[in-house]
Amino acid sequence: MDDRIAGYPLLLFGLVAVLLSGCASTAPTRFYVLTAVPETAPRRPQAGDGRPLAIGVGPVALPRYLDRPQVATHASPHELRFAEFDQWAEPLQDGVTSVLAENLSHVLGTDHVATHPWPRSAPVAYQVVVRMIHFEGTLDGQSQLTAQWQIVDAEDQKELMWKTSRFQSPVETADYRSMVAALSHSLGALSQDIAVALMALTQKQAVR
C-alpha cells in the first residue's frame, strides 16, 4: 500500500481532533434580562374621575446601534464594543418597555399598566412615550441612561409634560452581569422620575 494513502486516516483523525478541541474551547454565550424595582406598598393614585390610574407605556425608541442581541459598552467616548458571548435574552426595546411598565406598576401601585400597542378597549388615561438617547456604559465605570420622555393625554393626544432625564449607576465589578444590573438600576430611576410626574398630574386634575 502506498505510504501516502496509509497516512490518510491518521491525518483525518488529526483534523477531527483539532476541530473538536476548537469547539470545546468556545466560550458559552450568556444571556441577560433587565430587572424591575422591588414591589412596595405605595399610595394608589386615581385618575381625575376617581377611577384607578391607567397608564400606557410606549412606544419606546432606542438608538439603532442598540438594536442587536449583543450587549454594547463604550471602549472610549467615540468607540463602541459589542460583546460576542454576552447577549440580551430578548430584543432590548421589548425589555426596556416591559420593565418600565412593571416599574410604574410597582411604584404607583396600579395593575392598570399596558404596553404599546394596547387594545382600543384598554382604559388608558396617560400615555408615556420614551426616546432613549443613551443606554450603555463602560465595564470599569458607570452605566449611562439619557432619555427624552413625554406624558400624553391618551384621549386627545395632548402633550402634558416633556422632560429629559439623565442617570448614571456604578458598575460594581468589571463584567456584563454588573453592567446589566447598573442599567436596570438607572431604568428604575427613570421610572421614579416618570411616576413623580404622573402623580403630580393626577393630583392637579383631582383638585379641578
Backbone as a printed PyTorch tensor [residue, N CA C, xyz], in Angstrom:
tensor([[[  0.8470,  -1.1970,   0.0000],
         [  0.0000,   0.0000,   0.0000],
         [  0.8830,   1.2460,   0.0000]],

        [[  0.4450,   2.2280,  -0.7380],
         [  1.1690,   3.4970,  -0.7890],
         [  1.1810,   4.1400,   0.5990]],

        [[  2.3920,   4.5760,   1.0400],
         [  2.5100,   5.1550,   2.3760],
         [  1.6540,   6.4000,   2.5180]],

        [[  1.5160,   7.1250,   1.3850],
         [  0.6910,   8.3290,   1.4530],
         [ -0.7570,   7.9990,   1.7430]],

        [[ -1.2600,   6.9280,   1.1210],
         [ -2.6450,   6.5080,   1.3540],
         [ -2.8070,   5.9970,   2.7760]],

        [[ -1.8120,   5.2630,   3.2600],
         [ -1.8820,   4.7150,   4.6150],
         [ -1.9360,   5.8260,   5.6550]],

        [[ -1.3540,   6.9720,   5.3250],
         [ -1.3430,   8.0630,   6.3000],
         [ -2.6140,   8.8870,   6.3340]],

        [[ -3.5070,   8.6970,   5.3600],
         [ -4.7250,   9.4910,   5.3130],
         [ -5.6080,   9.3340,   6.5540]],

        [[ -5.8600,   8.1310,   7.0680],
         [ -6.6950,   8.0000,   8.2780],
         [ -6.1350,   8.7700,   9.4600]],

        [[ -4.8130,   8.7370,   9.6130],
         [ -4.2100,   9.4750,  10.7240],
         [ -4.3920,  10.9760,  10.5390]],

        [[ -4.2230,  11.4390,   9.2770],
         [ -4.4040,  12.8460,   9.0020],
         [ -5.8400,  13.2790,   9.2640]],

        [[ -6.7990,  12.4400,   8.8240],
         [ -8.2060,  12.7370,   9.0380],
         [ -8.5320,  12.7680,  10.5230]],

        [[ -7.9920,  11.8190,  11.2720],
         [ -8.2260,  11.7890,  12.7230],
         [ -7.6870,  13.0490,  13.3850]],

        [[ -6.5190,  13.4900,  12.9230],
         [ -5.9200,  14.6910,  13.4950],
         [ -6.7630,  15.9290,  13.2280]],

        [[ -7.3160,  16.0400,  12.0150],
         [ -8.1580,  17.1870,  11.6880],
         [ -9.4290,  17.2040,  12.5300]],

        [[-10.0310,  16.0260,  12.6910],
         [-11.2430,  15.9260,  13.5080],
         [-10.9380,  16.3200,  14.9460]],

        [[ -9.7980,  15.8660,  15.4590],
         [ -9.4210,  16.1970,  16.8410],
         [ -9.2270,  17.6960,  17.0200]],

        [[ -8.6180,  18.3340,  16.0240],
         [ -8.4160,  19.7860,  16.1000],
         [ -9.7450,  20.5230,  16.0980]],

        [[-10.6460,  20.0950,  15.2090],
         [-11.9490,  20.7430,  15.1300],
         [-12.7300,  20.5710,  16.4250]],

        [[-12.6920,  19.3640,  16.9930],
         [-13.4180,  19.1060,  18.2350],
         [-12.8430,  19.9010,  19.3910]],

        [[-11.5280,  20.0160,  19.4350],
         [-10.9090,  20.7750,  20.5180],
         [-11.2450,  22.2540,  20.3980]],

        [[-11.3540,  22.7380,  19.1450],
         [-11.7380,  24.1400,  18.9440],
         [-13.1540,  24.4070,  19.4080]],

        [[-14.0600,  23.4700,  19.1170],
         [-15.4450,  23.6230,  19.5500],
         [-15.5350,  23.5770,  21.0720]],

        [[-14.7460,  22.6820,  21.6800],
         [-14.8090,  22.5260,  23.1270],
         [-14.3230,  23.7610,  23.8490]],

        [[-13.4380,  24.5420,  23.2410],
         [-12.8770,  25.7010,  23.8990],
         [-13.6850,  26.9780,  23.6680]],

        [[-14.7400,  26.9230,  22.8500],
         [-15.5720,  28.0910,  22.5960],
         [-16.3400,  28.4700,  23.8580]],

        [[-16.2800,  29.7300,  24.2240],
         [-16.9570,  30.1770,  25.4360],
         [-18.4730,  30.1110,  25.2590]],

        [[-19.2120,  29.6950,  26.2870],
         [-20.6680,  29.6680,  26.1810],
         [-21.2410,  31.0800,  26.1710]],

        [[-22.3240,  31.2630,  25.4410],
         [-22.9770,  32.5630,  25.3970],
         [-23.8260,  32.7550,  26.6490]],

        [[-23.7170,  33.9220,  27.2790],
         [-24.5110,  34.2560,  28.4600],
         [-25.6110,  35.2280,  28.0400]],

        [[-26.8030,  35.0250,  28.5880],
         [-27.9520,  35.8320,  28.2050],
         [-28.4620,  36.6020,  29.4280]],

        [[-28.8560,  37.8640,  29.1860],
         [-29.2300,  38.7520,  30.2780],
         [-30.6090,  39.3620,  30.0490]],

        [[-31.2690,  39.6840,  31.1690],
         [-32.5370,  40.4160,  31.1240],
         [-32.4550,  41.5740,  32.1120]],

        [[-33.1480,  42.6560,  31.7960],
         [-33.2830,  43.7600,  32.7290],
         [-34.2460,  43.3640,  33.8380]],

        [[-34.0840,  43.9380,  35.0120],
         [-34.9370,  43.5910,  36.1460],
         [-35.6500,  44.8340,  36.6680]],

        [[-36.8380,  44.6140,  37.2150],
         [-37.6630,  45.7060,  37.7260],
         [-37.2920,  46.0310,  39.1700]],

        [[-37.7330,  47.2000,  39.6190],
         [-37.5420,  47.5840,  41.0130],
         [-38.4340,  46.7050,  41.8900]],

        [[-38.0470,  46.4840,  43.1460],
         [-38.8850,  45.6680,  44.0370],
         [-40.2510,  46.3030,  44.2400]],

        [[-41.2450,  45.4560,  44.3890],
         [-42.5980,  45.9580,  44.6280],
         [-42.7090,  46.4660,  46.0530]],

        [[-43.3570,  47.6240,  46.2180],
         [-43.5490,  48.2090,  47.5380],
         [-45.0400,  48.3420,  47.8000]],

        [[-45.3930,  49.1160,  48.7990],
         [-46.8070,  49.3500,  49.1140],
         [-47.0920,  50.8450,  49.0380]],

        [[-47.0990,  51.4230,  47.8260],
         [-47.2730,  52.8730,  47.6870],
         [-48.7260,  53.2970,  47.7680]],

        [[-48.9240,  54.6060,  47.6780],
         [-50.2870,  55.1190,  47.5470],
         [-50.8730,  54.6520,  46.2220]],

        [[-52.1790,  54.6240,  46.1430],
         [-52.8370,  54.1690,  44.9150],
         [-53.5190,  55.3660,  44.2650]],

        [[-52.8320,  56.0260,  43.3490],
         [-53.3970,  57.2360,  42.7310],
         [-54.5930,  56.9150,  41.8480]],

        [[-55.4150,  57.9170,  41.6640],
         [-56.5950,  57.7660,  40.8280],
         [-56.5750,  58.8190,  39.7310]],

        [[-57.2610,  58.5050,  38.6550],
         [-57.4310,  59.4840,  37.5910],
         [-58.3770,  60.5800,  38.0740]],

        [[-58.5250,  61.6080,  37.2520],
         [-59.3480,  62.7390,  37.6590],
         [-60.7890,  62.3710,  37.9370]],

        [[-61.2950,  61.2880,  37.3440],
         [-62.6810,  60.8860,  37.5550],
         [-62.8240,  59.8860,  38.6930]],

        [[-61.7610,  59.6400,  39.4450],
         [-61.8480,  58.7530,  40.5970],
         [-61.5470,  57.2980,  40.3060]],

        [[-61.3630,  56.9350,  39.0620],
         [-61.0460,  55.5480,  38.7230],
         [-59.5660,  55.2710,  38.9660]],

        [[-59.1790,  53.9870,  39.1140],
         [-57.7540,  53.6690,  39.2680],
         [-56.9520,  54.1990,  38.0900]],

        [[-55.7650,  54.6780,  38.3710],
         [-54.9250,  55.2580,  37.3340],
         [-54.5340,  54.2020,  36.3090]],

        [[-54.7990,  54.4790,  35.0430],
         [-54.4670,  53.5610,  33.9520],
         [-53.4310,  54.2180,  33.0510]],

        [[-52.3310,  53.5070,  32.8140],
         [-51.1910,  54.0660,  32.0950],
         [-50.8590,  53.1880,  30.9020]],

        [[-50.4890,  53.8260,  29.8000],
         [-49.9660,  53.1140,  28.6420],
         [-48.5010,  53.4810,  28.4530]],

        [[-47.6360,  52.5060,  28.3330],
         [-46.2010,  52.7380,  28.1790],
         [-45.7950,  52.4340,  26.7420]],

        [[-45.2420,  53.4460,  26.0670],
         [-44.7580,  53.2520,  24.7160],
         [-45.4640,  54.1580,  23.7180]],

        [[-44.9020,  54.2180,  22.5250],
         [-43.7260,  53.4450,  22.1110],
         [-42.4420,  53.9270,  22.7710]],

        [[-41.5140,  52.9870,  22.9360],
         [-40.1780,  53.2620,  23.4580],
         [-39.1930,  53.0770,  22.3080]],

        [[-38.4240,  54.1130,  21.9970],
         [-37.4630,  54.0630,  20.8940],
         [-36.0470,  54.0360,  21.4620]],

        [[-35.1910,  53.1910,  20.8810],
         [-33.7920,  53.1030,  21.2610],
         [-32.9160,  53.4630,  20.0700]],

        [[-31.6690,  53.8800,  20.3180],
         [-30.7530,  54.1060,  19.1930],
         [-30.6210,  52.8410,  18.3480]],

        [[-30.4680,  53.0030,  17.0540],
         [-30.4240,  51.8490,  16.1580],
         [-29.2190,  50.9560,  16.4360]],

        [[-28.1280,  51.5390,  16.9670],
         [-26.9560,  50.7040,  17.2380],
         [-27.1950,  49.7350,  18.3910]],

        [[-28.2700,  49.9400,  19.1690],
         [-28.6030,  49.0040,  20.2390],
         [-29.5960,  47.9380,  19.7810]],

        [[-30.0380,  48.0200,  18.5400],
         [-30.9920,  47.0440,  18.0050],
         [-30.2420,  45.8000,  17.5390]],

        [[-29.6700,  45.0790,  18.4890],
         [-28.9110,  43.8630,  18.2100],
         [-28.8480,  43.0490,  19.4980]],

        [[-28.5690,  41.7520,  19.4090],
         [-28.5410,  40.9230,  20.6240],
         [-27.3700,  41.2500,  21.5480]],

        [[-26.2200,  41.6500,  21.0030],
         [-25.0190,  41.8280,  21.8070],
         [-25.1420,  43.0290,  22.7440]],

        [[-24.6560,  42.8630,  23.9690],
         [-24.6150,  43.9700,  24.9220],
         [-23.5320,  44.9560,  24.4770]],

        [[-23.8840,  46.2280,  24.4340],
         [-22.9530,  47.2620,  23.9760],
         [-22.2840,  47.9500,  25.1590]],

        [[-20.9900,  48.2140,  25.0300],
         [-20.2540,  49.0090,  26.0110],
         [-19.3610,  49.9960,  25.2750]],

        [[-18.9510,  51.0260,  25.9850],
         [-18.0460,  52.0250,  25.4140],
         [-16.5970,  51.6130,  25.6660]],

        [[-15.8070,  51.5310,  24.6010],
         [-14.3690,  51.3600,  24.7370],
         [-13.6980,  52.7150,  24.9240]],

        [[-14.3160,  53.7570,  24.3950],
         [-13.8690,  55.1420,  24.5400],
         [-15.0930,  55.9990,  24.2430]],

        [[-14.9960,  57.3150,  24.4480],
         [-16.1660,  58.1550,  24.1430],
         [-16.6510,  58.0340,  22.6990]],

        [[-15.7630,  57.6030,  21.7950],
         [-16.1250,  57.5450,  20.3780],
         [-16.1310,  56.1220,  19.8160]],

        [[-16.0080,  55.1230,  20.6810],
         [-15.9260,  53.7410,  20.1960],
         [-16.8140,  52.8260,  21.0270]],

        [[-17.5990,  52.0110,  20.3210],
         [-18.4540,  51.0180,  20.9640],
         [-17.9040,  49.6250,  20.7340]],

        [[-18.1330,  48.7530,  21.7150],
         [-17.8190,  47.3440,  21.5560],
         [-19.0800,  46.5330,  21.8080]],

        [[-19.2400,  45.4600,  21.0410],
         [-20.3990,  44.5860,  21.1810],
         [-19.9110,  43.2050,  21.6080]],

        [[-20.3950,  42.7620,  22.7570],
         [-19.9200,  41.5080,  23.3470],
         [-20.4090,  40.3160,  22.5290]],

        [[-19.4820,  39.4600,  22.1110],
         [-19.8530,  38.3090,  21.2890],
         [-20.6060,  37.2600,  22.0980]],

        [[-20.1990,  37.0610,  23.3550],
         [-20.7620,  35.9760,  24.1590],
         [-21.6250,  36.4750,  25.3200]],

        [[-21.9670,  37.7660,  25.3210],
         [-22.8530,  38.3360,  26.3430],
         [-23.9630,  39.0750,  25.6150]],

        [[-25.1660,  38.4830,  25.6510],
         [-26.2430,  38.9750,  24.7960],
         [-27.5370,  39.1290,  25.5870]],

        [[-28.4370,  39.9570,  25.0310],
         [-29.7630,  40.1200,  25.6130],
         [-30.6180,  38.8990,  25.2990]],

        [[-31.4180,  38.4790,  26.2630],
         [-32.2680,  37.3040,  26.0830],
         [-33.5220,  37.6260,  25.2670]],

        [[-33.7980,  38.8940,  25.0360],
         [-34.9400,  39.3350,  24.2390],
         [-34.5510,  40.6350,  23.5630]],

        [[-35.2790,  41.0690,  22.5430],
         [-34.9710,  42.3720,  21.9500],
         [-34.9480,  43.4490,  23.0350]],

        [[-33.9160,  44.2730,  23.0250],
         [-33.7340,  45.2460,  24.0980],
         [-34.9060,  46.2150,  24.2000]],

        [[-35.4680,  46.6000,  23.0670],
         [-36.6210,  47.5080,  23.0900],
         [-37.7790,  46.8900,  23.8660]],

        [[-38.0220,  45.5940,  23.6580],
         [-39.0920,  44.9130,  24.3890],
         [-38.7760,  44.8620,  25.8770]],

        [[-37.5160,  44.5900,  26.2090],
         [-37.1370,  44.5040,  27.6110],
         [-37.2900,  45.8300,  28.3340]],

        [[-36.8420,  46.9130,  27.6980],
         [-36.9640,  48.2360,  28.3160],
         [-38.4350,  48.5970,  28.5120]],

        [[-39.2560,  48.3370,  27.5110],
         [-40.6820,  48.6680,  27.5980],
         [-41.3640,  47.9060,  28.7210]],

        [[-41.1350,  46.6070,  28.7880],
         [-41.8200,  45.7930,  29.7930],
         [-41.3430,  46.1150,  31.2080]],

        [[-40.0430,  46.4010,  31.3750],
         [-39.5420,  46.7290,  32.7130],
         [-40.0270,  48.1110,  33.1480]],

        [[-40.0760,  49.0710,  32.2300],
         [-40.6600,  50.3710,  32.5610],
         [-42.1070,  50.2120,  33.0370]],

        [[-42.8650,  49.4020,  32.3190],
         [-44.2610,  49.1850,  32.6970],
         [-44.3630,  48.5180,  34.0640]],

        [[-43.5250,  47.5130,  34.3100],
         [-43.5530,  46.8230,  35.5940],
         [-43.1300,  47.7610,  36.7230]],

        [[-42.1080,  48.5690,  36.4700],
         [-41.6660,  49.5310,  37.4840],
         [-42.7820,  50.5050,  37.8510]],

        [[-43.4570,  51.0580,  36.8420],
         [-44.5280,  52.0170,  37.1090],
         [-45.6850,  51.3550,  37.8520]],

        [[-45.9470,  50.1070,  37.5170],
         [-46.9810,  49.3760,  38.2370],
         [-46.6120,  49.2310,  39.7130]],

        [[-45.3310,  48.9050,  39.9850],
         [-44.8810,  48.7440,  41.3700],
         [-44.8790,  50.0720,  42.1240]],

        [[-44.3250,  51.0960,  41.4880],
         [-44.1570,  52.3790,  42.1800],
         [-45.4950,  53.0700,  42.4260]],

        [[-46.3840,  53.0090,  41.4400],
         [-47.6640,  53.6970,  41.5510],
         [-48.7590,  52.8340,  42.1620]],

        [[-48.4920,  51.5620,  42.3090],
         [-49.4800,  50.6910,  42.9280],
         [-50.7270,  50.4940,  42.1000]],

        [[-50.5610,  50.3490,  40.7940],
         [-51.7080,  50.1030,  39.9160],
         [-51.4170,  48.9220,  39.0010]],

        [[-52.4240,  48.1030,  38.7980],
         [-52.3010,  46.9900,  37.8590],
         [-52.7110,  47.4020,  36.4530]],

        [[-53.1910,  48.6190,  36.3010],
         [-53.7010,  49.0820,  35.0070],
         [-52.5800,  49.7480,  34.2130]],

        [[-51.6010,  48.9490,  33.8040],
         [-50.4870,  49.4270,  33.0050],
         [-50.3980,  48.5600,  31.7550]],

        [[-50.5260,  49.1660,  30.6090],
         [-50.4730,  48.4550,  29.3300],
         [-49.2340,  48.8890,  28.5630]],

        [[-48.7580,  48.0220,  27.6810],
         [-47.6160,  48.3660,  26.8390],
         [-48.0820,  48.5170,  25.3900]],

        [[-47.3980,  49.4020,  24.6930],
         [-47.7490,  49.7180,  23.3100],
         [-47.4010,  48.5500,  22.3780]],

        [[-48.3100,  48.1940,  21.4620],
         [-49.6410,  48.7690,  21.2360],
         [-50.6870,  48.0800,  22.1140]],

        [[-51.5510,  48.8160,  22.7350],
         [-52.5910,  48.2350,  23.5740],
         [-53.9150,  48.2580,  22.8220]],

        [[-54.8520,  47.3850,  23.2090],
         [-56.1490,  47.3430,  22.5130],
         [-56.9460,  48.6190,  22.7500]],

        [[-57.8150,  48.9270,  21.8190],
         [-58.6540,  50.1230,  21.9380],
         [-59.4960,  50.1010,  23.2060]],

        [[-59.8220,  48.9010,  23.6710],
         [-60.6770,  48.7880,  24.8550],
         [-59.9350,  49.0720,  26.1520]],

        [[-58.6100,  49.1730,  26.1120],
         [-57.8310,  49.4290,  27.3220],
         [-58.1390,  50.8290,  27.8520]],

        [[-58.4830,  50.9570,  29.1500],
         [-58.8710,  52.2650,  29.7070],
         [-57.6630,  53.1220,  30.0680]],

        [[-56.8530,  53.4760,  29.0740],
         [-55.6180,  54.2230,  29.3270],
         [-55.9220,  55.7110,  29.4710]],

        [[-55.4590,  56.3030,  30.5730],
         [-55.6510,  57.7310,  30.8020],
         [-54.4350,  58.5310,  30.3540]],

        [[-53.2360,  58.0140,  30.6470],
         [-51.9980,  58.7010,  30.3010],
         [-51.0910,  57.7720,  29.4990]],

        [[-50.4730,  58.3210,  28.4800],
         [-49.5240,  57.5770,  27.6580],
         [-48.1230,  58.1340,  27.8980]],

        [[-47.1760,  57.2280,  28.1690],
         [-45.7860,  57.6100,  28.3990],
         [-44.9760,  57.2150,  27.1650]],

        [[-44.4400,  58.1990,  26.4620],
         [-43.6460,  57.9750,  25.2570],
         [-42.1820,  58.2680,  25.5920]],

        [[-41.2890,  57.3310,  25.2430],
         [-39.8880,  57.4490,  25.6500],
         [-38.9730,  57.2970,  24.4380]],

        [[-37.9720,  58.1610,  24.3780],
         [-36.9150,  58.0500,  23.3650],
         [-35.5820,  57.9800,  24.0920]],

        [[-34.9800,  56.8000,  24.0920],
         [-33.6770,  56.6230,  24.7060],
         [-32.5940,  57.2190,  23.8060]],

        [[-31.7270,  58.0210,  24.3840],
         [-30.5920,  58.5780,  23.6480],
         [-29.3260,  57.7810,  23.9440]],

        [[-29.1460,  57.3980,  25.2220],
         [-28.0220,  56.5370,  25.6270],
         [-28.5480,  55.4730,  26.5690]],

        [[-28.0790,  54.2500,  26.3820],
         [-28.4120,  53.1580,  27.2980],
         [-27.2790,  52.1390,  27.2200]],

        [[-26.1090,  52.5620,  27.6930],
         [-24.9220,  51.7110,  27.6780],
         [-23.9750,  52.2360,  28.7480]],

        [[-22.7260,  51.8520,  28.7280],
         [-21.7610,  52.3260,  29.7200],
         [-20.4100,  51.6880,  29.4970]],

        [[-19.5680,  51.7280,  30.5240],
         [-18.2490,  51.0980,  30.4710],
         [-18.1620,  50.0470,  31.5690]],

        [[-17.5100,  48.9380,  31.2670],
         [-17.4290,  47.8470,  32.2380],
         [-16.6860,  48.2540,  33.5010]],

        [[-15.7270,  49.1480,  33.3820],
         [-14.9490,  49.5560,  34.5550],
         [-15.3750,  50.9230,  35.0740]],

        [[-16.6040,  51.3320,  34.7610],
         [-17.0420,  52.6590,  35.1730],
         [-18.4980,  52.6990,  35.5800]],

        [[-19.3410,  53.3180,  34.7340],
         [-20.7370,  53.5360,  35.0540],
         [-21.6290,  53.2330,  33.8620]],

        [[-22.8680,  52.8790,  34.1580],
         [-23.8700,  52.8140,  33.1030],
         [-24.3780,  54.2290,  32.8580]],

        [[-24.8730,  54.4580,  31.6790],
         [-25.3600,  55.7820,  31.3010],
         [-26.7280,  55.6500,  30.6570]],

        [[-27.6880,  56.3680,  31.2010],
         [-29.0350,  56.4080,  30.6170],
         [-29.4110,  57.8650,  30.4090]],

        [[-29.7220,  58.2140,  29.1830],
         [-30.2690,  59.5270,  28.8550],
         [-31.5380,  59.2920,  28.0450]],

        [[-32.6330,  59.8790,  28.4890],
         [-33.9130,  59.6420,  27.8230],
         [-34.7180,  60.9200,  27.7420]],

        [[-35.3450,  61.1340,  26.6100],
         [-36.3620,  62.1670,  26.4550],
         [-37.7210,  61.4800,  26.5630]],

        [[-38.5940,  61.9950,  27.3910],
         [-39.8930,  61.3480,  27.5650],
         [-40.9970,  62.3850,  27.7140]],

        [[-42.1680,  61.9700,  27.3720],
         [-43.3290,  62.8590,  27.4650],
         [-44.5250,  62.0790,  27.9750]],

        [[-45.3970,  62.7800,  28.6410],
         [-46.6730,  62.2140,  29.0800],
         [-47.7680,  62.8700,  28.2530]],

        [[-48.6150,  62.0410,  27.6750],
         [-49.6440,  62.4970,  26.7450],
         [-51.0090,  62.0860,  27.2730]],

        [[-51.9820,  62.9610,  27.1350],
         [-53.3600,  62.5820,  27.4270],
         [-53.7880,  61.5640,  26.3790]],

        [[-54.0920,  60.3660,  26.8210],
         [-54.3590,  59.2810,  25.8740],
         [-55.6330,  59.5030,  25.0650]],

        [[-56.5330,  60.3170,  25.5810],
         [-57.8040,  60.5230,  24.8810],
         [-57.6720,  61.5100,  23.7360]],

        [[-57.0770,  62.6800,  23.9960],
         [-56.9860,  63.6920,  22.9420],
         [-55.5660,  63.8850,  22.4070]],

        [[-54.6030,  63.0490,  22.8920],
         [-53.2150,  63.0830,  22.4460],
         [-52.5510,  64.4430,  22.6850]],

        [[-53.0090,  65.1580,  23.7010],
         [-52.4010,  66.4320,  24.0680],
         [-51.1840,  66.1830,  24.9540]],

        [[-50.0680,  66.8140,  24.6190],
         [-48.8610,  66.6570,  25.4340],
         [-49.0350,  67.4060,  26.7560]],

        [[-48.8200,  66.6870,  27.8630],
         [-48.9870,  67.2640,  29.1880],
         [-47.6560,  67.5920,  29.8540]],

        [[-46.6050,  66.8760,  29.4770],
         [-45.2900,  67.1000,  30.0680],
         [-44.2180,  66.5500,  29.1470]],

        [[-43.0610,  67.2210,  29.1220],
         [-41.9130,  66.7770,  28.3300],
         [-40.6630,  67.0190,  29.1590]],

        [[-39.7690,  66.0260,  29.1950],
         [-38.5820,  66.1590,  30.0430],
         [-37.4540,  65.2920,  29.5000]],

        [[-36.2180,  65.7000,  29.8000],
         [-35.0420,  64.8800,  29.5550],
         [-34.4660,  64.4480,  30.8960]],

        [[-34.2460,  63.1510,  31.0670],
         [-33.6910,  62.6040,  32.3100],
         [-32.3450,  61.9660,  32.0210]],

        [[-31.4110,  62.1400,  32.9470],
         [-30.0740,  61.5430,  32.8280],
         [-29.7120,  60.8570,  34.1340]],

        [[-29.2610,  59.6200,  34.0130],
         [-28.8770,  58.8650,  35.2090],
         [-27.6050,  58.0770,  34.9340]],

        [[-26.7860,  57.9410,  35.9720],
         [-25.6060,  57.0910,  35.9310],
         [-25.6270,  56.1890,  37.1500]],

        [[-25.2420,  54.9440,  36.9590],
         [-25.1660,  53.9960,  38.0610],
         [-23.8180,  53.2970,  38.0080]],

        [[-23.1490,  53.1190,  39.1490],
         [-21.8270,  52.4760,  39.1320],
         [-21.9150,  51.0020,  38.7550]],

        [[-20.9580,  50.5520,  37.9590],
         [-20.8230,  49.1290,  37.6250],
         [-19.9060,  48.5270,  38.6960]],

        [[-20.4690,  47.6690,  39.5510],
         [-19.7520,  47.2230,  40.7420],
         [-18.4890,  46.4210,  40.4100]],

        [[-18.5880,  45.5130,  39.4560],
         [-17.4260,  44.7320,  39.0170],
         [-17.3580,  44.7760,  37.5000]],

        [[-16.1680,  44.5990,  36.9570],
         [-15.9620,  44.7750,  35.5070],
         [-16.4500,  43.5630,  34.7280]],

        [[-17.7680,  43.3420,  34.7410],
         [-18.3510,  42.2410,  33.9630],
         [-19.7360,  42.6600,  33.4830]],

        [[-20.2680,  41.8840,  32.5560],
         [-21.5400,  42.2630,  31.9340],
         [-22.7250,  42.0790,  32.8740]],

        [[-22.6310,  41.1450,  33.7970],
         [-23.7170,  40.9780,  34.7730],
         [-23.8960,  42.2620,  35.5800]],

        [[-22.7800,  42.8410,  36.0190],
         [-22.8570,  44.0890,  36.7780],
         [-23.3110,  45.2510,  35.9000]],

        [[-22.9090,  45.2320,  34.6280],
         [-23.3610,  46.2720,  33.7050],
         [-24.8830,  46.2340,  33.5510]],

        [[-25.4450,  45.0500,  33.3750],
         [-26.9000,  44.9290,  33.2220],
         [-27.6040,  45.3540,  34.5040]],

        [[-27.0410,  44.9970,  35.6530],
         [-27.6320,  45.4180,  36.9280],
         [-27.6280,  46.9400,  37.0520]],

        [[-26.5330,  47.5790,  36.6190],
         [-26.4570,  49.0400,  36.6720],
         [-27.4690,  49.6760,  35.7300]],

        [[-27.6400,  49.1060,  34.5420],
         [-28.6420,  49.6220,  33.6040],
         [-30.0500,  49.4670,  34.1760]],

        [[-30.3090,  48.3480,  34.8390],
         [-31.6120,  48.1400,  35.4740],
         [-31.8540,  49.1770,  36.5640]],

        [[-30.8040,  49.4930,  37.3210],
         [-30.9230,  50.4980,  38.3810],
         [-31.2500,  51.8680,  37.7810]],

        [[-30.5750,  52.2210,  36.6930],
         [-30.8580,  53.5020,  36.0350],
         [-32.2670,  53.5320,  35.4630]],

        [[-32.7250,  52.4080,  34.9340],
         [-34.0870,  52.3290,  34.4050],
         [-35.0980,  52.4920,  35.5310]],

        [[-34.7650,  51.9800,  36.7090],
         [-35.6260,  52.1850,  37.8710],
         [-35.6910,  53.6550,  38.2580]],

        [[-34.5590,  54.3590,  38.1740],
         [-34.5410,  55.7920,  38.4800],
         [-35.3880,  56.5820,  37.4840]],

        [[-35.3080,  56.2080,  36.2110],
         [-36.1520,  56.8550,  35.2020],
         [-37.6260,  56.6120,  35.5060]],

        [[-37.9630,  55.4120,  35.9060],
         [-39.3480,  55.0840,  36.2430],
         [-39.8440,  55.9340,  37.4050]],

        [[-38.9770,  56.1530,  38.3940],
         [-39.3500,  57.0050,  39.5270],
         [-39.6190,  58.4300,  39.0550]],

        [[-38.7940,  58.9220,  38.1540],
         [-38.9770,  60.2640,  37.6020],
         [-40.3380,  60.3800,  36.9190]],

        [[-40.6640,  59.3910,  36.1110],
         [-41.9440,  59.4000,  35.3950],
         [-43.1030,  59.2680,  36.3790]],

        [[-42.9440,  58.4140,  37.3950],
         [-44.0110,  58.2040,  38.3760],
         [-44.3180,  59.4890,  39.1410]],

        [[-43.2790,  60.2370,  39.5080],
         [-43.4880,  61.5090,  40.2100],
         [-44.2910,  62.4640,  39.3300]],

        [[-43.9710,  62.5150,  38.0520],
         [-44.7030,  63.3880,  37.1360],
         [-46.1580,  62.9520,  36.9980]],

        [[-46.3850,  61.6650,  36.9130],
         [-47.7600,  61.1580,  36.8110],
         [-48.5570,  61.4800,  38.0730]],

        [[-47.9150,  61.3350,  39.2330],
         [-48.5950,  61.6650,  40.4840],
         [-48.9850,  63.1470,  40.5040]],

        [[-48.0710,  64.0070,  40.0620],
         [-48.3670,  65.4430,  40.0470],
         [-49.5300,  65.7520,  39.1140]],

        [[-49.5860,  65.0910,  37.9750],
         [-50.6810,  65.3310,  37.0380],
         [-52.0110,  64.8580,  37.5940]],

        [[-52.0320,  63.7020,  38.2390],
         [-53.2880,  63.1920,  38.7870],
         [-53.7820,  64.0800,  39.9270]],

        [[-52.8560,  64.5780,  40.7570],
         [-53.2530,  65.4640,  41.8440],
         [-53.7740,  66.7890,  41.3040]],

        [[-53.1450,  67.2600,  40.2300],
         [-53.5950,  68.5040,  39.6140],
         [-55.0060,  68.3580,  39.0640]],

        [[-55.2890,  67.2250,  38.4480],
         [-56.6180,  67.0040,  37.9070],
         [-57.6510,  66.8170,  39.0140]],

        [[-57.2100,  66.2150,  40.1340],
         [-58.1360,  65.9180,  41.2130],
         [-58.6740,  67.1860,  41.8760]],

        [[-57.8930,  68.2660,  41.8660],
         [-58.3270,  69.4960,  42.5280],
         [-59.1300,  70.4130,  41.6040]],

        [[-59.2510,  70.0180,  40.3500],
         [-60.0200,  70.8440,  39.4130],
         [-61.5220,  70.7340,  39.7090]]])
